[in-house]
């Protein structure tokens, strides 16, 4: 967990907040993304166009007004124009992404993707997306204007030394990891958006970066993270060499044959100046067998280290002293165990036969099925809970609190045992947000523990940040209404939106009642 926190802090750019906690925006985006995917999948499966109305009603995105912008008489190619937002004099880019005459499915996929991307406009790791506008014929994606152009325009116009190349590589890796961390990079409609833009499966430009499994007449897989890693590996080569990949070839079939059949990859030149570790990670990224390609996180960490350490002298190989490596000949092993110590260290495994060696997962299903063996399930939970298994502790507490077990005890005693177990699980891991929610309820209602509303809110928030929709709703209700705790309407709105994005009907109704814009 510590490694994950460190990694997220390194990525920065909106993944963590000022307190180094996972930002609420990330949670919100994940929930929005998952909800959108479910709705789109339902629409495609049932061919139900009414689902799009649900999406539009849920996310309530409004199109930007063309009248608010003015063309700045500058074009990049024939698709991207420079415009000015009149109100603040801000320069933005207009990119044609669809036409009014396009199919409804395609336009909806564009609209849905932009709905998600707009939420990222305050993040530093990627280009800012402001929304969509239309001139009656074409749809334009409005984004931040990149004054220095794209990567290729930059290295052809400006000085591009090794230090700067490493900086560019790190920044791009950070952006990719940012999208991966919030799961936007795997957003299904963005795939169709990328693939359908201008109705071309593989343009001459794009094919230079496509993974071999995505090329040819018979694709072997759907676009996934491994494909992204390959594309980034090609980009790392381009950064190093300041050349277009496969620039000698201007035919899609030629490039496809080179990459797929001949397994050719552009080599690094002797004068590229990039460190061997950079070249190694780039080569690994473009492995023909996708399973051998490194994770995006590993690429980012490698590039980050190279950038930080560039220009520094290499570490001395004599880091360890002779005395550290070779203990004295007359020294004794102070850690040797005595026979008594050995006896004390022998473990005693509980007897699993009373519950027929049932696993915790099997036991957890017993109260949900007809004629489930609750008694045997509880014996299983009790045995594994004594071994420290968190899931077993949770279900032991659940069974006790629901009067499935320990019914000979008084209600007050059962409440205390359940609350204690719920708290242990809630404090030990974020993998069990239900336990955080249930201990929050114990604190809120004073069941098994003294009533403590402020402490209850903390646990509701923890469960909310870990995806528990009732935790989101509870935290939202308390913060928004105030009274019991200090009112924070903005925070309350955020959590209520999260619950609504998970299609929690009470949250959706609450947002409508209080005019909370989703």
C-alpha positions as CSV (number, residue, x, y, z in Angstrom):
1,X,0.0,0.0,0.0
2,X,2.9,2.4,0.8
3,X,4.4,1.7,-2.6
4,X,1.0,2.5,-4.3
5,X,0.7,5.8,-2.3
6,X,4.3,6.7,-3.3
7,X,3.5,5.9,-6.9
8,X,0.3,8.0,-7.0
9,X,2.1,10.9,-5.4
10,X,4.9,10.7,-8.0
11,X,2.3,10.8,-10.9
12,X,0.8,13.9,-9.4
13,X,-1.3,16.0,-11.8
14,X,-4.6,15.4,-10.0
15,X,-4.3,11.9,-8.8
16,X,-3.7,13.0,-5.2
17,X,-4.9,16.1,-3.4
18,X,-2.9,18.5,-1.2
19,X,-3.0,16.0,1.7
20,X,-1.6,13.3,-0.5
21,X,-4.9,11.4,-0.4
22,X,-6.5,10.1,-3.6
23,X,-8.4,13.1,-4.9
24,X,-12.2,12.9,-4.9
25,X,-12.1,13.8,-8.6
26,X,-10.4,10.5,-9.3
27,X,-13.1,8.6,-7.4
28,X,-15.8,10.6,-9.2
29,X,-14.3,9.9,-12.6
30,X,-14.0,6.2,-11.9
31,X,-17.6,6.0,-10.9
32,X,-18.7,8.1,-13.9
33,X,-16.6,6.0,-16.3
34,X,-18.0,2.7,-14.9
35,X,-21.6,4.0,-15.0
36,X,-21.1,5.2,-18.6
37,X,-19.7,1.9,-19.7
38,X,-22.6,0.0,-18.1
39,X,-25.1,2.2,-19.8
40,X,-23.4,2.0,-23.2
41,X,-23.0,-1.7,-23.0
42,X,-26.7,-2.0,-22.1
43,X,-27.6,0.2,-25.1
44,X,-25.5,-1.9,-27.5
45,X,-26.8,-5.2,-26.1
46,X,-30.5,-4.3,-26.4
47,X,-30.2,-1.8,-29.2
48,X,-32.1,0.6,-27.0
49,X,-31.6,4.2,-28.0
50,X,-33.6,5.3,-25.0
51,X,-30.5,4.5,-22.9
52,X,-28.8,7.6,-24.4
53,X,-31.6,9.7,-22.9
54,X,-30.7,8.2,-19.5
55,X,-27.1,9.1,-20.0
56,X,-28.0,12.7,-21.1
57,X,-30.4,13.1,-18.2
58,X,-27.8,11.7,-15.7
59,X,-24.8,13.8,-16.7
60,X,-26.6,16.9,-18.0
61,X,-23.9,18.2,-20.2
62,X,-24.5,21.3,-22.2
63,X,-23.0,22.2,-25.6
64,X,-20.7,25.2,-25.7
65,X,-22.1,28.2,-27.5
66,X,-20.2,29.0,-30.7
67,X,-21.1,32.7,-30.4
68,X,-18.8,32.9,-27.3
69,X,-15.7,32.2,-29.5
70,X,-13.9,34.0,-32.3
71,X,-11.7,32.5,-34.9
72,X,-8.0,33.7,-34.6
73,X,-7.1,33.2,-38.2
74,X,-4.7,30.3,-37.6
75,X,-4.9,26.7,-38.6
76,X,-2.8,23.6,-38.0
77,X,-3.5,21.3,-40.9
78,X,-7.1,21.3,-42.1
79,X,-8.8,20.1,-38.9
80,X,-7.4,22.2,-36.0
81,X,-8.1,25.9,-35.7
82,X,-7.0,28.5,-33.2
83,X,-9.9,30.4,-31.6
84,X,-10.3,32.9,-28.7
85,X,-12.8,32.6,-25.9
86,X,-14.1,36.2,-25.9
87,X,-15.0,36.5,-22.2
88,X,-11.4,35.9,-20.9
89,X,-9.3,36.3,-24.1
90,X,-8.2,32.7,-23.7
91,X,-6.8,30.9,-26.7
92,X,-8.4,27.5,-27.4
93,X,-8.2,24.9,-30.2
94,X,-11.2,23.8,-32.3
95,X,-10.8,20.3,-33.7
96,X,-13.4,18.8,-36.1
97,X,-14.5,15.5,-34.7
98,X,-17.9,14.8,-36.2
99,X,-20.5,16.1,-38.6
100,X,-24.3,16.6,-38.1
101,X,-24.9,14.0,-40.9
102,X,-22.9,11.3,-39.1
103,X,-24.7,8.3,-37.6
104,X,-26.3,8.8,-34.3
105,X,-24.3,6.1,-32.6
106,X,-21.0,7.7,-33.5
107,X,-22.1,11.2,-32.4
108,X,-23.3,9.8,-29.1
109,X,-20.0,8.0,-28.6
110,X,-18.2,11.3,-29.2
111,X,-20.5,13.2,-26.8
112,X,-20.2,10.5,-24.1
113,X,-16.4,10.6,-24.2
114,X,-16.2,14.4,-24.0
115,X,-18.6,14.3,-21.0
116,X,-15.9,12.3,-19.1
117,X,-12.9,14.3,-20.5
118,X,-14.4,17.6,-19.5
119,X,-14.0,16.6,-15.8
120,X,-10.3,16.5,-16.3
121,X,-9.9,20.2,-17.2
122,X,-8.4,21.1,-13.9
123,X,-5.7,18.3,-14.1
124,X,-2.2,19.1,-15.0
125,X,-1.2,15.8,-16.6
126,X,-3.1,16.1,-19.9
127,X,-4.5,18.7,-22.3
128,X,-7.6,20.4,-21.0
129,X,-10.9,19.5,-22.6
130,X,-13.6,22.2,-22.4
131,X,-16.5,20.5,-24.4
132,X,-18.2,20.4,-27.7
133,X,-19.7,23.1,-30.0
134,X,-21.3,23.0,-33.4
135,X,-21.6,25.4,-36.4
136,X,-24.6,23.6,-37.8
137,X,-22.6,21.3,-40.0
138,X,-19.6,20.1,-38.0
139,X,-19.0,19.2,-34.3
140,X,-15.8,20.7,-32.8
141,X,-13.9,19.5,-29.7
142,X,-12.8,22.6,-27.8
143,X,-9.5,22.1,-26.0
144,X,-6.5,24.0,-24.6
145,X,-4.4,25.5,-27.3
146,X,-0.8,24.1,-27.4
147,X,1.2,27.1,-28.5
148,X,4.4,25.1,-29.2
149,X,2.5,22.5,-31.2
150,X,2.7,18.8,-31.0
151,X,5.8,16.7,-30.3
152,X,6.9,16.5,-33.9
153,X,6.4,20.2,-34.5
154,X,8.4,20.9,-31.4
155,X,11.5,18.9,-32.1
156,X,11.6,20.1,-35.7
157,X,11.6,23.7,-34.5
158,X,13.3,23.9,-31.1
159,X,16.4,22.7,-29.4
160,X,15.8,19.2,-28.1
161,X,18.7,18.0,-25.9
162,X,18.8,14.8,-23.9
163,X,17.6,16.3,-20.6
164,X,14.6,17.8,-22.4
165,X,13.9,14.5,-24.2
166,X,13.8,12.7,-20.8
167,X,11.5,15.4,-19.5
168,X,9.1,15.0,-22.4
169,X,9.2,11.2,-22.0
170,X,8.4,11.5,-18.2
171,X,5.6,14.0,-18.8
172,X,3.9,11.8,-21.4
173,X,4.3,8.7,-19.2
174,X,2.8,10.7,-16.3
175,X,-0.2,11.6,-18.5
176,X,-0.7,8.0,-19.6
177,X,-0.4,6.7,-16.1
178,X,-2.8,9.4,-14.9
179,X,-5.4,8.2,-17.4
180,X,-4.7,4.6,-16.5
181,X,-5.1,5.3,-12.7
182,X,-8.5,6.8,-13.3
183,X,-9.3,4.1,-15.9
184,X,-10.2,6.7,-18.6
185,X,-7.7,5.2,-20.9
186,X,-9.8,2.0,-21.0
187,X,-13.1,3.9,-21.6
188,X,-15.0,1.8,-24.2
189,X,-16.5,4.7,-26.1
190,X,-13.1,6.4,-26.4
191,X,-12.0,3.3,-28.2
192,X,-14.7,3.7,-30.7
193,X,-14.1,7.4,-30.9
194,X,-10.5,6.9,-31.7
195,X,-11.2,4.1,-34.2
196,X,-14.1,5.8,-35.9
197,X,-12.8,9.3,-36.1
198,X,-13.1,10.3,-39.8
199,X,-14.2,6.6,-40.4
200,X,-10.7,5.3,-40.9
201,X,-9.5,2.1,-39.1
202,X,-5.8,2.7,-39.6
203,X,-4.5,5.9,-41.3
204,X,-1.1,6.1,-42.7
205,X,0.0,8.1,-39.7
206,X,-1.6,6.0,-37.0
207,X,-0.4,2.7,-38.3
208,X,3.2,3.7,-37.5
209,X,2.3,3.5,-33.8
210,X,-0.1,0.5,-33.8
211,X,0.8,-2.7,-32.0
212,X,1.2,-5.7,-34.3
213,X,-1.8,-7.4,-32.8
214,X,-3.9,-4.4,-34.0
215,X,-2.6,-4.5,-37.6
216,X,-3.6,-6.7,-40.6
217,X,-7.0,-8.0,-41.7
218,X,-7.5,-10.2,-38.7
219,X,-6.9,-8.5,-35.4
220,X,-6.1,-10.9,-32.6
221,X,-7.2,-8.7,-29.6
222,X,-9.2,-5.7,-28.7
223,X,-7.3,-2.5,-28.0
224,X,-5.9,-2.7,-24.4
225,X,-3.2,-1.4,-22.1
226,X,-0.5,-3.6,-23.8
227,X,-1.3,-1.9,-27.1
228,X,-0.9,1.5,-25.4
229,X,2.5,0.4,-24.1
230,X,3.6,-0.5,-27.6
231,X,2.5,2.9,-29.0
232,X,4.4,4.6,-26.2
233,X,7.5,2.6,-26.9
234,X,7.4,3.8,-30.6
235,X,7.0,7.3,-29.3
236,X,10.0,6.9,-27.0
237,X,12.0,6.0,-30.1
238,X,10.8,9.0,-31.9
239,X,11.7,11.3,-29.0
240,X,15.2,9.9,-29.0
241,X,15.8,10.0,-32.7
242,X,13.6,13.0,-33.6
243,X,12.3,11.2,-36.7
244,X,9.0,9.9,-37.8
245,X,8.8,6.1,-37.3
246,X,9.2,4.1,-40.5
247,X,9.6,7.4,-42.4
248,X,11.0,5.6,-45.5
249,X,7.7,3.9,-45.9
250,X,4.5,5.6,-46.9
251,X,2.3,2.6,-47.5
252,X,0.1,1.0,-44.8
253,X,0.6,-2.5,-46.2
254,X,4.4,-2.1,-46.3
255,X,4.5,-0.9,-42.6
256,X,2.1,-3.7,-41.6
257,X,4.3,-6.3,-43.2
258,X,7.4,-4.9,-41.6
259,X,5.9,-4.9,-38.1
260,X,3.8,-8.0,-38.2
261,X,5.6,-10.5,-40.4
262,X,9.2,-9.3,-40.3
263,X,8.9,-8.1,-36.6
264,X,11.0,-5.1,-37.6
265,X,11.5,-2.2,-35.1
266,X,13.4,1.0,-35.8
267,X,16.8,0.8,-34.1
268,X,18.4,3.4,-31.9
269,X,21.3,5.2,-33.5
270,X,24.7,5.4,-31.8
271,X,24.3,9.2,-31.5
272,X,20.9,9.4,-29.8
273,X,22.6,10.1,-26.5
274,X,19.8,8.5,-24.5
275,X,20.9,6.3,-21.5
276,X,21.0,2.5,-22.1
277,X,18.1,2.0,-19.5
278,X,15.9,4.3,-21.7
279,X,16.6,2.3,-24.8
280,X,16.1,-1.0,-22.9
281,X,12.6,0.0,-21.6
282,X,11.6,1.4,-25.0
283,X,12.6,-1.9,-26.7
284,X,10.7,-3.9,-24.1
285,X,7.7,-1.8,-24.7
286,X,7.6,-2.8,-28.4
287,X,8.0,-6.5,-27.9
288,X,6.1,-8.6,-30.5
289,X,4.6,-10.7,-27.7
290,X,2.4,-8.4,-25.8
291,X,2.8,-10.4,-22.5
292,X,6.5,-9.4,-22.4
293,X,5.8,-5.6,-22.5
294,X,6.3,-3.8,-19.2
295,X,3.5,-2.1,-17.3
296,X,3.0,1.7,-17.8
297,X,3.8,2.2,-14.1
298,X,7.2,0.5,-14.6
299,X,8.0,2.6,-17.6
300,X,7.1,5.8,-15.7
301,X,9.2,4.9,-12.7
302,X,12.2,4.1,-14.9
303,X,11.9,7.3,-16.9
304,X,11.4,9.3,-13.7
305,X,14.6,7.9,-12.2
306,X,16.6,8.6,-15.4
307,X,15.4,12.2,-15.5
308,X,16.1,12.8,-11.8
309,X,19.6,11.3,-12.0
310,X,20.7,12.6,-15.4
311,X,24.0,14.3,-15.2
312,X,24.7,12.9,-11.7
313,X,27.9,10.8,-11.2
314,X,27.2,7.1,-10.9
315,X,26.9,5.5,-7.5
316,X,30.0,4.0,-6.0
317,X,30.1,0.2,-6.3
318,X,31.9,0.1,-2.9
319,X,28.7,0.9,-1.0
320,X,29.2,-2.0,1.5
321,X,32.2,-2.3,3.7
322,X,34.2,-5.4,4.2
323,X,33.0,-5.7,7.8
324,X,29.4,-5.6,6.6
325,X,30.0,-8.4,4.1
326,X,32.1,-10.7,6.2
327,X,31.2,-11.3,9.9
328,X,34.1,-11.9,12.3
329,X,35.3,-15.5,12.5
330,X,35.0,-15.6,16.3
331,X,31.4,-14.2,16.3
332,X,28.5,-16.3,17.5
333,X,25.0,-16.6,16.1
334,X,23.0,-14.6,18.7
335,X,19.8,-15.5,16.8
336,X,20.0,-19.3,17.3
337,X,16.9,-20.7,18.8
338,X,17.0,-22.8,22.0
339,X,14.8,-26.0,22.2
340,X,12.3,-24.0,24.3
341,X,12.3,-21.2,21.7
342,X,11.6,-23.7,19.0
343,X,8.7,-25.2,20.9
344,X,7.2,-21.7,21.4
345,X,7.5,-20.8,17.7
346,X,5.7,-23.9,16.4
347,X,2.2,-22.9,15.1
348,X,-1.0,-24.8,15.9
349,X,-3.4,-24.8,12.9
350,X,-7.1,-25.0,13.9
351,X,-9.1,-28.1,13.1
352,X,-11.0,-27.3,9.8
353,X,-13.0,-30.6,9.8
354,X,-16.1,-29.3,11.8
355,X,-17.0,-27.1,8.8
356,X,-16.0,-29.7,6.2
357,X,-12.9,-27.6,5.1
358,X,-15.2,-24.9,3.7
359,X,-13.4,-21.8,2.4
360,X,-14.4,-18.3,3.5
361,X,-15.7,-17.6,0.0
362,X,-17.9,-20.7,0.1
363,X,-19.1,-19.9,3.6
364,X,-20.0,-16.3,2.7
365,X,-22.6,-17.5,0.2
366,X,-24.5,-19.7,2.8
367,X,-26.9,-17.0,4.0
368,X,-27.8,-16.0,0.4
369,X,-28.9,-19.5,-0.8
370,X,-31.9,-21.5,0.1
371,X,-31.2,-24.0,3.0
372,X,-27.7,-22.6,3.4
373,X,-25.8,-24.1,6.4
374,X,-25.4,-21.0,8.6
375,X,-24.0,-22.9,11.5
376,X,-21.2,-24.5,9.5
377,X,-20.5,-21.2,7.8
378,X,-20.1,-19.4,11.1
379,X,-17.7,-22.1,12.3
380,X,-15.6,-21.4,9.2
381,X,-15.7,-17.6,9.8
382,X,-14.8,-18.0,13.4
383,X,-11.8,-20.3,12.7
384,X,-10.4,-18.1,9.9
385,X,-11.1,-14.9,11.9
386,X,-8.9,-16.3,14.7
387,X,-6.1,-16.6,12.1
388,X,-6.5,-12.9,11.2
389,X,-8.5,-13.3,7.9
390,X,-10.2,-9.9,7.4
391,X,-13.0,-11.3,5.2
392,X,-13.8,-13.9,7.8
393,X,-13.8,-11.2,10.5
394,X,-16.3,-9.2,8.5
395,X,-18.7,-12.0,8.0
396,X,-18.3,-13.2,11.6
397,X,-19.4,-9.7,12.6
398,X,-22.2,-9.7,10.0
399,X,-23.6,-13.0,11.3
400,X,-23.5,-11.9,14.9
401,X,-25.2,-8.5,14.1
402,X,-27.9,-10.3,12.1
403,X,-28.6,-12.9,14.8
404,X,-27.3,-15.7,12.6
405,X,-24.9,-16.8,15.4
406,X,-24.1,-16.3,19.1
407,X,-27.8,-16.0,19.8
408,X,-27.3,-17.1,23.4
409,X,-25.7,-13.7,24.1
410,X,-27.5,-10.6,25.1
411,X,-28.1,-8.0,22.2
412,X,-25.8,-5.5,23.9
413,X,-23.0,-8.0,24.0
414,X,-23.5,-9.1,20.4
415,X,-23.4,-5.4,19.3
416,X,-20.1,-4.9,21.1
417,X,-18.5,-8.0,19.5
418,X,-19.8,-7.0,16.0
419,X,-18.7,-3.4,16.3
420,X,-15.2,-4.4,17.5
421,X,-14.8,-6.8,14.5
422,X,-16.2,-4.3,12.0
423,X,-13.7,-1.7,13.3
424,X,-10.7,-4.1,13.0
425,X,-11.5,-4.8,9.4
426,X,-12.3,-1.1,8.6
427,X,-9.0,0.1,10.0
428,X,-6.9,-2.7,8.5
429,X,-7.8,-2.4,4.8
430,X,-9.6,-0.3,2.3
431,X,-10.6,-3.6,0.5
432,X,-13.7,-3.8,2.7
433,X,-15.6,-0.6,2.4
434,X,-18.7,-2.4,3.6
435,X,-17.0,-2.8,7.0
436,X,-16.2,0.9,7.0
437,X,-19.8,1.6,6.3
438,X,-21.1,-0.8,9.0
439,X,-18.8,0.5,11.6
440,X,-19.9,4.0,10.7
441,X,-23.5,2.9,11.3
442,X,-22.4,1.5,14.7
443,X,-21.0,4.9,15.6
444,X,-24.0,6.8,14.2
445,X,-26.6,4.7,16.0
446,X,-24.5,3.9,19.2
447,X,-24.7,0.2,18.6
448,X,-21.9,-1.6,20.5
449,X,-19.9,1.7,20.8
450,X,-20.7,5.1,22.2
451,X,-22.5,7.3,19.7
452,X,-20.1,9.6,17.9
453,X,-21.5,11.3,14.8
454,X,-18.3,13.1,13.7
455,X,-16.4,9.8,13.9
456,X,-19.2,8.1,12.0
457,X,-18.8,10.6,9.2
458,X,-15.1,9.7,8.9
459,X,-16.0,6.1,8.3
460,X,-18.7,6.9,5.9
461,X,-16.2,9.0,3.9
462,X,-13.7,6.2,4.0
463,X,-16.2,3.8,2.6
464,X,-17.3,6.4,0.0
465,X,-13.8,7.0,-1.2
466,X,-13.5,3.2,-1.6
467,X,-16.6,3.0,-3.8
468,X,-19.4,2.1,-1.4
469,X,-22.5,3.9,-2.7
470,X,-24.4,4.0,0.7
471,X,-21.3,5.5,2.3
472,X,-21.4,8.2,-0.4
473,X,-25.0,8.9,0.2
474,X,-24.7,9.0,4.0
475,X,-21.7,11.3,4.0
476,X,-23.4,13.5,1.4
477,X,-26.6,13.8,3.5
478,X,-24.7,14.7,6.7
479,X,-22.4,17.3,5.0
480,X,-25.1,18.8,2.9
481,X,-27.7,19.3,5.5
482,X,-25.4,20.1,8.4
483,X,-27.0,20.5,11.9
484,X,-25.5,17.3,13.3
485,X,-22.1,18.2,12.0
486,X,-20.5,21.3,10.5
487,X,-22.2,22.0,7.2
488,X,-20.2,21.7,4.0
489,X,-22.6,21.9,1.1
490,X,-19.8,21.6,-1.6
491,X,-18.5,18.4,-0.1
492,X,-22.0,17.1,0.3
493,X,-22.7,17.8,-3.4
494,X,-19.6,16.0,-4.4
495,X,-20.5,12.8,-2.5
496,X,-24.1,13.0,-3.6
497,X,-23.0,13.2,-7.2
498,X,-20.8,10.2,-6.8
499,X,-23.8,8.2,-5.5
500,X,-25.9,9.5,-8.3
501,X,-23.3,8.5,-10.9
502,X,-23.5,4.9,-9.5
503,X,-27.2,5.1,-10.4
504,X,-28.3,5.2,-6.7
505,X,-31.9,6.4,-7.1
506,X,-32.2,8.2,-3.7
507,X,-29.1,10.2,-4.6
508,X,-30.5,11.0,-8.1
509,X,-33.8,12.1,-6.5
510,X,-31.8,14.2,-3.9
511,X,-29.9,16.0,-6.7
512,X,-33.0,16.8,-8.6
513,X,-34.8,18.0,-5.5
514,X,-31.9,20.3,-4.5
515,X,-31.0,21.4,-8.1
516,X,-27.5,19.8,-7.9
517,X,-26.1,19.7,-11.5
518,X,-24.7,16.3,-12.4
